[in-house]
Amino acid sequence: MAKPGYRVFDTSVGAVRRLSPHFVRVTFRSDDLRELGWDGPDQRIKVILPLSGDDGDRFGHFPNGADWFGAWRALPDERRNPIRTYTIRDARPEQGELDVDFVAHGDSGPASRWIAQAELGERMLLIAPDATSDEPSGGWEWHPGDARTLLIAGDETAVPAVSAILEQLPDDAQGAVFLEVPDAADVLELRTPVGVTVQWFDRGGDALPAPGYGGCLVEAVRTWADAWAAEARRHDAAALAPVAATDADPDAELPTIADDEILWEVPEPARDGGFYAWLAGEATAITTLRRHLVKGLGVDRNRVAFMGYWKLGRAEG
């Protein structure tokens, strides 16, 4: 039987570092991580959170096999460890180390509660790509192909992925990055090529201000995109598809989703240069941006990757 592309890694907490009021970096360590795979800059992994209580091993019932997910779902609620998805911020497989940046929002969910009391040496399980497997891992969405103009936008949940993406861009990359975070103190130092600009916006704390969650991000990206589209048309009238006046539903090309589903659409990489957008974060804000690019400006939908990491009003669980 082929070795699965993803598997369980048994690790421990090697370091905990608060980067800002809402960002906490945890370094996981183990010899097991020497087999870790990292195939794309926004590589997703699963963090298995411990069960509450102090009785024995808080991961004792977590399955460790090729069908771990099916076996996990079959467990009774009280024995089912919470699972959350995160992005690899950095990895040093040769040293058996993996960094994950967590967004801490008090005790709003099991991940936030855990990060508030994470202890050095504490056992933790991760589901991550296995570099020794011949199976594809997937789990990453940055596919700009030959694009020459990049637009990257997201909220605090996308900052770790964006940080890794920027560090892996070629020196001649051109584009703009827009990031919204809870507080001005959450602005992090990022390494970027000289041709890529980064703008940060803060909401003034955890409260939702008048523009609403994502309001600053949406306004700034729209302004930039409108200016970019106008310039593109001046240089090449066929650079963008004309937007015909229509009474059709502006969301006609958007997937229809239920409240408990995730909005997610990732195109194949373009091979003819041009424009590429990567949008990730709160689903409503990201959908609004995608709609403006595709419906408002005529950008080919196959040049826009958008990922609704979470949805405002839906508890973390």
C-alpha positions as CSV (number, residue, x, y, z in Angstrom):
1,M,0.0,0.0,0.0
2,A,1.3,3.5,-0.9
3,K,2.4,5.7,1.9
4,P,-0.2,8.5,2.3
5,G,0.8,12.1,1.3
6,Y,-0.4,13.4,4.7
7,R,0.2,11.7,8.0
8,V,0.2,12.2,11.7
9,F,3.4,13.7,13.2
10,D,4.1,13.3,16.9
11,T,5.7,16.4,18.2
12,S,6.2,18.6,21.3
13,V,6.1,22.3,21.9
14,G,9.7,23.6,21.6
15,A,9.2,27.3,21.9
16,V,6.4,29.9,22.3
17,R,7.0,33.4,21.2
18,R,4.4,36.3,21.2
19,L,5.0,38.4,18.1
20,S,2.3,41.0,18.7
21,P,-0.9,41.3,20.7
22,H,-2.7,38.8,18.4
23,F,0.1,36.7,16.8
24,V,1.9,33.9,18.7
25,R,4.5,31.7,17.1
26,V,4.8,28.1,18.3
27,T,7.8,26.0,17.3
28,F,7.0,22.3,17.2
29,R,9.9,19.8,17.5
30,S,10.6,16.1,17.0
31,D,12.8,13.8,15.0
32,D,9.6,12.8,13.2
33,L,9.5,16.2,11.6
34,R,12.7,15.4,9.6
35,E,10.3,13.7,7.2
36,L,8.1,16.8,6.9
37,G,7.2,17.9,3.4
38,W,6.6,21.6,2.4
39,D,5.4,21.8,-1.2
40,G,4.0,25.3,-1.5
41,P,4.5,28.6,0.4
42,D,0.9,28.6,1.7
43,Q,1.1,24.9,2.7
44,R,-1.8,23.9,5.1
45,I,-1.5,21.5,7.9
46,K,-3.8,20.3,10.7
47,V,-3.1,21.0,14.4
48,I,-4.7,18.4,16.7
49,L,-5.7,20.2,19.9
50,P,-5.7,18.3,23.2
51,L,-8.9,17.3,24.9
52,S,-9.8,19.2,28.0
53,G,-9.0,17.8,31.4
54,D,-5.9,16.5,33.1
55,D,-6.7,12.8,33.1
56,G,-4.0,10.9,31.2
57,D,-3.0,11.3,27.6
58,R,-5.2,13.9,26.0
59,F,-4.5,12.4,22.5
60,G,-5.0,8.8,23.6
61,H,-8.0,8.2,21.2
62,F,-6.7,10.0,18.2
63,P,-6.3,7.5,15.3
64,N,-2.9,7.1,13.6
65,G,-3.5,5.5,10.2
66,A,-4.1,6.1,6.6
67,D,-7.8,6.7,7.3
68,W,-7.3,8.8,10.3
69,F,-10.0,11.2,9.3
70,G,-12.7,8.6,9.0
71,A,-11.7,7.0,12.2
72,W,-11.7,10.4,14.0
73,R,-15.2,11.2,12.8
74,A,-16.4,7.8,14.1
75,L,-15.3,8.6,17.6
76,P,-17.8,9.8,20.2
77,D,-17.8,13.5,20.8
78,E,-16.1,13.4,24.1
79,R,-13.1,11.4,22.6
80,R,-12.8,13.5,19.4
81,N,-9.9,16.0,19.6
82,P,-10.6,19.4,18.0
83,I,-8.8,19.9,14.7
84,R,-7.9,23.3,13.2
85,T,-6.2,24.2,9.9
86,Y,-3.1,26.4,9.9
87,T,-0.3,27.4,7.5
88,I,3.3,26.5,7.8
89,R,5.1,29.7,8.6
90,D,8.6,28.2,8.4
91,A,10.1,24.7,8.6
92,R,13.5,23.3,9.2
93,P,13.1,19.6,8.6
94,E,16.8,19.0,8.9
95,Q,16.5,20.2,12.5
96,G,13.1,18.6,13.1
97,E,11.4,21.9,13.5
98,L,8.2,23.5,12.3
99,D,6.8,27.0,13.0
100,V,3.1,27.9,13.1
101,D,1.8,31.4,13.7
102,F,-1.5,31.4,15.7
103,V,-4.0,34.2,15.8
104,A,-5.0,34.6,19.5
105,H,-8.4,36.0,20.3
106,G,-8.8,35.4,24.0
107,D,-10.7,32.2,24.8
108,S,-13.1,32.3,21.8
109,G,-12.4,28.7,20.8
110,P,-10.3,25.6,21.5
111,A,-7.3,26.9,19.6
112,S,-7.3,30.3,21.3
113,R,-7.7,28.7,24.7
114,W,-4.8,26.3,24.0
115,I,-2.4,29.0,22.8
116,A,-3.1,31.0,25.9
117,Q,-1.7,28.2,28.1
118,A,0.6,26.3,25.8
119,E,3.5,24.8,27.7
120,L,7.1,23.9,26.6
121,G,7.5,20.2,26.2
122,E,3.8,19.6,25.8
123,R,2.9,16.8,23.4
124,M,1.1,17.9,20.2
125,L,0.0,16.1,17.1
126,L,0.1,17.5,13.6
127,I,-1.3,16.3,10.3
128,A,1.2,17.4,7.6
129,P,2.8,16.3,4.3
130,D,5.2,13.4,4.3
131,A,8.3,14.1,2.2
132,T,9.0,10.4,2.0
133,S,5.7,9.6,0.3
134,D,5.2,9.3,-3.5
135,E,1.7,10.5,-3.2
136,P,0.9,14.2,-3.9
137,S,0.2,16.2,-0.7
138,G,-1.8,19.1,-2.1
139,G,-2.9,21.6,0.5
140,W,-1.5,24.8,-1.0
141,E,-3.1,27.3,-3.3
142,W,-0.4,29.7,-4.5
143,H,-0.3,29.1,-8.2
144,P,0.6,32.4,-10.0
145,G,2.2,30.7,-13.0
146,D,3.8,33.3,-15.2
147,A,1.8,36.2,-13.9
148,R,3.7,39.5,-13.9
149,T,1.3,41.6,-11.7
150,L,0.4,40.1,-8.3
151,L,-2.5,41.2,-6.0
152,I,-2.5,39.6,-2.5
153,A,-5.1,40.5,0.2
154,G,-6.2,39.0,3.4
155,D,-7.0,39.5,7.1
156,E,-5.0,38.3,10.1
157,T,-5.8,34.7,9.4
158,A,-4.0,35.0,6.1
159,V,-0.9,36.8,7.4
160,P,1.1,33.7,8.1
161,A,0.5,32.4,4.5
162,V,1.2,35.8,3.0
163,S,4.4,36.1,5.0
164,A,5.7,32.8,3.6
165,I,4.5,33.7,0.0
166,L,6.4,37.0,0.1
167,E,9.6,35.4,1.3
168,Q,9.5,33.0,-1.6
169,L,8.8,35.4,-4.4
170,P,11.4,36.0,-7.1
171,D,13.4,39.2,-6.8
172,D,11.8,40.7,-9.9
173,A,8.2,40.2,-8.6
174,Q,5.8,43.1,-9.0
175,G,2.5,43.7,-7.2
176,A,0.6,44.9,-4.1
177,V,-0.2,43.4,-0.8
178,F,-3.1,44.5,1.5
179,L,-3.4,43.1,5.0
180,E,-6.0,43.9,7.7
181,V,-5.2,43.1,11.4
182,P,-7.0,43.7,14.7
183,D,-4.5,46.2,16.1
184,A,-1.7,48.6,14.9
185,A,0.7,46.6,17.1
186,D,0.0,43.5,15.0
187,V,1.8,44.9,12.0
188,L,4.8,42.5,11.4
189,E,8.0,43.1,9.6
190,L,7.9,41.2,6.2
191,R,10.6,40.5,3.7
192,T,9.4,41.5,0.2
193,P,10.9,42.1,-3.2
194,V,11.5,45.8,-4.0
195,G,8.7,45.8,-6.6
196,V,6.0,44.6,-4.2
197,T,4.3,47.1,-1.9
198,V,2.6,46.2,1.4
199,Q,-0.1,48.2,3.1
200,W,-1.5,47.3,6.6
201,F,-4.8,48.3,8.0
202,D,-5.9,47.9,11.7
203,R,-9.4,47.8,13.1
204,G,-8.4,49.4,16.4
205,G,-8.7,46.3,18.5
206,D,-11.0,43.3,18.6
207,A,-14.2,45.4,18.4
208,L,-15.8,45.9,14.9
209,P,-15.6,49.6,14.0
210,A,-18.0,51.5,11.7
211,P,-16.7,50.2,8.4
212,G,-17.2,46.6,9.6
213,Y,-14.9,43.7,9.6
214,G,-12.9,43.8,6.4
215,G,-14.1,47.3,5.5
216,C,-10.7,48.9,5.3
217,L,-9.3,46.0,3.3
218,V,-12.1,46.0,0.8
219,E,-12.0,49.7,0.2
220,A,-8.2,49.8,-0.3
221,V,-8.1,46.8,-2.6
222,R,-11.0,48.2,-4.7
223,T,-9.1,51.5,-5.1
224,W,-5.9,49.8,-6.1
225,A,-7.7,47.5,-8.5
226,D,-9.6,50.3,-10.2
227,A,-6.4,52.2,-10.8
228,W,-4.6,49.1,-12.1
229,A,-7.5,48.2,-14.4
230,A,-7.7,51.8,-15.9
231,E,-3.9,51.7,-16.5
232,A,-4.1,48.3,-18.1
233,R,-6.8,49.4,-20.5
234,R,-4.8,52.4,-21.5
235,H,-1.9,50.3,-22.5
236,D,-3.9,47.4,-24.0
237,A,-7.6,47.7,-24.8
238,A,-8.0,43.9,-24.7
239,A,-6.2,43.5,-21.4
240,L,-9.5,43.0,-19.6
241,A,-12.8,41.7,-20.8
242,P,-15.5,44.4,-21.2
243,V,-18.1,44.3,-18.5
244,A,-21.5,44.3,-20.2
245,A,-24.5,46.0,-18.5
246,T,-26.8,43.3,-17.3
247,D,-29.5,42.5,-14.8
248,A,-28.1,39.1,-14.1
249,D,-27.2,38.0,-10.6
250,P,-23.7,39.5,-9.9
251,D,-22.9,36.3,-8.0
252,A,-24.0,34.0,-10.9
253,E,-20.4,32.6,-11.3
254,L,-19.9,32.2,-7.5
255,P,-20.3,28.8,-6.0
256,T,-23.5,28.5,-3.9
257,I,-22.7,27.5,-0.4
258,A,-24.5,26.8,2.8
259,D,-23.7,28.6,6.1
260,D,-21.6,25.7,7.3
261,E,-19.6,25.4,4.1
262,I,-16.4,27.1,3.0
263,L,-16.1,29.3,0.0
264,W,-13.0,28.2,-1.9
265,E,-12.0,28.5,-5.6
266,V,-8.5,28.0,-6.9
267,P,-7.7,28.2,-10.7
268,E,-5.0,26.5,-12.6
269,P,-1.8,28.6,-13.0
270,A,-1.8,31.0,-16.0
271,R,1.0,30.5,-18.5
272,D,0.7,33.8,-20.5
273,G,1.8,36.4,-18.0
274,G,-0.7,39.0,-16.9
275,F,-2.5,39.4,-13.6
276,Y,-3.0,37.0,-10.6
277,A,-4.9,37.6,-7.4
278,W,-4.7,35.6,-4.2
279,L,-7.4,36.5,-1.7
280,A,-7.9,34.8,1.7
281,G,-9.6,35.5,5.0
282,E,-13.2,36.2,6.2
283,A,-15.5,34.8,3.5
284,T,-17.8,37.9,3.0
285,A,-14.9,40.3,2.5
286,I,-13.1,38.0,0.2
287,T,-16.2,37.3,-1.8
288,T,-16.8,41.0,-2.2
289,L,-13.3,41.5,-3.5
290,R,-13.5,38.6,-5.9
291,R,-16.9,39.9,-7.2
292,H,-15.4,43.4,-7.8
293,L,-12.4,42.0,-9.8
294,V,-14.4,39.6,-11.9
295,K,-17.8,41.3,-12.3
296,G,-16.8,44.9,-11.8
297,L,-13.5,45.0,-13.7
298,G,-13.7,42.1,-16.1
299,V,-10.8,40.1,-14.7
300,D,-10.8,36.5,-15.9
301,R,-12.1,34.4,-13.0
302,N,-9.3,31.9,-13.8
303,R,-6.8,34.6,-12.5
304,V,-8.4,34.9,-9.1
305,A,-7.8,32.5,-6.3
306,F,-10.0,33.1,-3.3
307,M,-10.3,31.2,0.0
308,G,-12.8,31.9,2.7
309,Y,-10.8,30.8,5.7
310,W,-13.7,31.6,8.1
311,K,-17.0,33.3,8.2
312,L,-18.0,36.2,10.5
313,G,-20.7,35.2,12.9
314,R,-19.9,31.6,12.9
315,A,-18.2,30.4,16.1
316,E,-14.9,28.7,15.9
317,G,-16.4,25.7,17.7
